[in-house]
């Protein structure tokens, strides 16, 4: 499937995640990306099926959305859902409003 998000949209999502939600990305990678000991995670890509991170500076980890996304507003809801699922799996309390 081709990416429903333009390069500009992907860049905006990556910038927002890396500038404002880097801690959330690390929680998602630790809880759902199979890297519980990860020290860092930076959002490197977004497509219809998953969000991708660079973990600890080199490894790429894809975390599936669990559904196929077709519109930009769905990304925010999907990231929040992944964050909450990761918090639950890790046994930590999610921060307030996202």
Secondary structure, DSSP 8 states (H G I E B T S, - for coil): ---SS-HHHHHHHHHHHHHH-HHHHHHHHHHHSS-TT-S-EEEEEE-SSEEEEEETTTEEEEEE-SS---SHHHHHHHHHHHHHHHHHHHT----S--
